[in-house]
Amino acid sequence: MNPFDYVKSINEKKVVSEMAGYNPFLSNHSFSNNLDCVLLANEMNTFPNLPPVCQYDFLYGTIRKGKRWGKWFKKEEHPNLQIIMDYYKYSKDKALEALQVLTQENIRDIKIAMERGGK
């Protein structure tokens, strides 16, 4: 089973007997994206050493049936990151370091140098 099948089974109230693929982190993270479940997911985070069966049973018993598929948080990238990576041929980490020292004027000059003409 895929780890998100367990989240789906908790949401739909369909018991799963096989716990081999249960991942407490992914389940807690999935439920923490929903207001009605965030406190319950946090409660499970305070007991990381509980066996997966106990964690699953707790979430199954306390979370109401419903459809909840919150969006996962994604870190926003700097708008000029790709330009710096292309211009200097830097890796992502190195470009992020460079962006800390480059001024807006430097970035503007790099954008002008990177402009390509044509159709």
N, C-alpha and C positions, 0 to 999 in steps of 0.2 A: 504494500500500500504506500501511496505517496503521503508525506506528512500533512498535506492540506486536506486529505480525506478524513482525518481525525477531526479537524476543525469543522468540516462539513457535517460530520456525523453528530457533533455536539450541537450545531445550529439546527439540524433537522430532527434531532432526538431519535437517531437510529444507532443503537448500541453496536459497538465494534468489539469483538472478542480478542482479536490479534493485536498485541501491543508492541510487536517487534520494531515497527517503523515509527513509533510515536516519538516526536521531538518536542519536549516541553518548551524550549525556547521559541520555536516557530509558532506553536499554539498560543503561548502567552503574548507573543508579539502581534499575532493576528487579532486576538481579542482586545489588546490594548488600544487598537485604532478605533474602537467604538465606545461611545460615552457610557452605555449601559453595562459594559463589561470591563472597563479599565480598572476598576477597583478589585475585581475578582482576579484579573490577570496579575495585578500587583501583589495580591495576597499569595498567589502561587510563586511569585518571584522571591518572596521572603522565605520559602521552604524549598530550596533547590535540591535538597537531598532526599526528598520524598520519592518513592518509586513511581515510575511513569503511570502505573495503573491507578495509584492514589490521586495523582494530579488530574488524570483524565476523568476519574469518577467525581472529583470535586467540581471540575468545570461542567461536566455533564449534568450534575445535580443542581447546580446553582444558576446556570445561564438559561434564560427562557428561550423557547423555540422561536426562531425568526431568521430572516435573511440579513446578514451583516457582512459586508465585504468592504471594509474601509480601505482607503488608499494608503499604501506604504509610503512613509516619509523618504524622500530622496533629496540628498544634499544638492543644493544648487551650485552650479559651477560658475566661476568668474566669466563674465561675458567676453573678455579678451583672451581667455586661456588658449583657445585654438590658434589664434593669430600669433601669440608668443611661441607656442610649440612649433608652428610652421616656420616662423622667421628664424629662430635660433636653432631649430632642429633639436629641441629639448624634449625630455620626457615630461609627463604630466607633473610629477613632483618637482622637478627642476624648474618648470615654467611657473608653478605656483610660488616658488621662492623668488623667482625673477620679478613677478608681479608685485611683490612686497617692496621692491626697491625702485621700480620704474615709476616715473611721473606720468601724469596725463599727457604732457607734451611729448615724452618719449613714445608713448603708445600711439599718439596721433601720427608721429613721424613714421613709425613702423607700419601703420595702416596705409599711409601714403605710399611707402616703398613696396608694400605688398599688393597694391592695386594692379590689376591686369587689364590691359586694354583689349579692344576687339569686340567681336559680336557676342 
